[in-house]
Amino acid sequence: MRMNKNAGAIFLISLAAWLAPGYSHAQEKVVIDQVIAVVGNNAILGSDIINQQRQLEGQGIDLGPNPSCAMLDEVLYQKLLYNQALLDSVEVGEDHVEQVLERRIRFFIQQIGSRERLEAYYGKSIEELKEEFREMVREQELSQRMEGNITQNVSVTPSEVRSFFNNLHPDSIPMVESELVLAKITKTPAVRQEEKDLIKARLEEFRERILQGEGFSTLAILYSEDPGSARRGGELGFYGRGELYPEFEAVAFGLRPGEVSEVVETEAGLHILQMIERRGEQVNVRHLLLRPKVSPEDLQKARAELDSIRTLILSGEKTFAEAALAFSDHPGRINQGLMVNPFTGTNRFRADELGQVDPNLVFIVDRLEPEQVSEPHLMVTEEGQQAYRIVKLISRVDAHRANLQEDYDLIQQLALNQKERQAIRRWIDRKLSSTYVFIHEQYRDCVFEHQWLR
C-alpha cells in the first residue's frame, strides 16, 4: 500500500533515518554517496533511500511493488517541504530541536534498554549522537511545520463526511475491531499527614547523607520508587519547561550544578533533586522519589463506600452517571464517569488498548455484560497511589464494517485525511512549477504519485 502524503509519512521517514546508522552498524557496510535527486538546493543521496527503505521494510511497512521509487517519492516530498520552509523563513527554535532530540533519545533508550547499551550499539556518546542528528531533526521539524501550514485551515463539514462515506466502494469501507465503552467511579483515599511526615523525614536523612559525601546515584538506585530513573541513578534526562510537575519544575530550574534540593511534594509523591546540568530552558536532574502509602484502614473504608454506591445503582436509586457526579473523585465524573482512551482521545477501547492502559481491567470487564457494574476492586492511579473503583460496561461493539451511526469520528478523520492530501497535492503542483528538481536517470522510469519532472 502506498504511504500517504501526511505527517505520519514524515514521522516514519524520521524514525527510519534515526535508525539507519544502527542498521549499517549492524550490517555489512555499503558506501553509496551518489546524488540521485535534488530539490531546490537540497541533495538526496542513494544511501538515504536505501537505509530508509530497509528500515521501513524491516518494520513490516509495505512500500509497494517498487519500494525504491516509493521511498524516493516520499523523500522528494519532504525535501520540497524543507526547501519551501527555508524560502518562507519558517523557524524552529533551538530549544524545540533540543526537546525533540531528547524525546527521541529517551525513546531509543527505552527500546534498547539503557543509555549504556545505546552508546555501545552506536559506538558514540549520547551527546555525540545528538550532535550528529541535530541538523536532521531541524530539517524534519521544519518540514513538518511547513506541512502544518499547508493543512492548518483544512476542515470537513458533516455533509462532506456523509458524501465521503457514500462514495466509498463497499470493499474500501474499513473494518472496525471489537470495542468497549466503559465508565468508572473511583475513590482515592488521602494519605495521612503522619505518613507524609515519616517519608519527608526519611528523605531529609538521605539528603543529609548526600551532603556528607554519599552518592546521590547510589541512594536513588537503592531506594527510589521511580523504576524508570532509579536504574540510571535517578537521572531523568533533559526536560523543558511545562514537561514536569509544576512544583518539581520550579525547584529544578532554581538549582545550581551539583546542588541538592530540599524535599519537594508533587502528585507523584515526595522527592529530593540534584542538578546535573542546565542548558537554557532545559534541565537534567537526578531525583529520588518516595511515595507515601495510604493506610489499609482508609483503603477498606473506600472499598466499603464504593460497595454502598454500587448498591444505590443496582437498586435504581441513582444512575451510574448520577453516582459518578455525586461520589467519584476522578475528573471524568462530570462526563458521566466515561473512561477516555489515552491513545485515541475517544471513549472507545479495543481489547489490546485496554490491556495497555490496565491489564487487570481486561479480566474484570471480560466478566461483565453491557449495563453491568463490577464489584469494587483495587487499582493504582497514574501517580502510583492505591485506590478502589467500580466499572460499568456501557457497551460492547462487535467487529463490523464502519458506519456513520457508530463510527462517525473514524469516518470524519478519514474524510479529513483525504481533504488534506488533496490540499497538499495542489500545493505540490503549484510549487513544482517554480522549483528546480533533478532526478538521476536510474529513477526516471519510476511511476511517482506526483509529476516531479516537468
Protein Blocks (a to p, Z undefined) as FASTA:
>chain_A
ZZdddfklmmmmmmmmmmmmmmmmmmccdddfbdfbdehjaccdfklmmmmmmmmmmnop
aebjblmlmmmmmmmmmmmmmmmmmmnopacdfklmmmmmmmmmmmmmmmnopaklmmmm
nopafklmmmmmmmmmmmmmmmmmmmmmmmmmgccdfklmmmmmmmpcfklpccdddddd
dddddddddddfklmmmmmmmmmmmmmmmmnopafklmmmmmoccfklmmnnopabjade
hiacfklmmmmmmpcehiacdddddfklccddddfbdehjaccdddddddddddfklmmm
mmmmmmmmmmmmmnomacfklmmmmmmccfklmnnopacdfknopabdcfklmmmmomml
mmmmmmpcehiacdddddddfkopacddddddfbacddddddfklmmmmmmmmmmmmmmm
mmmmmmmmmmmmmcccdddfklmmpccfbdfbZZ
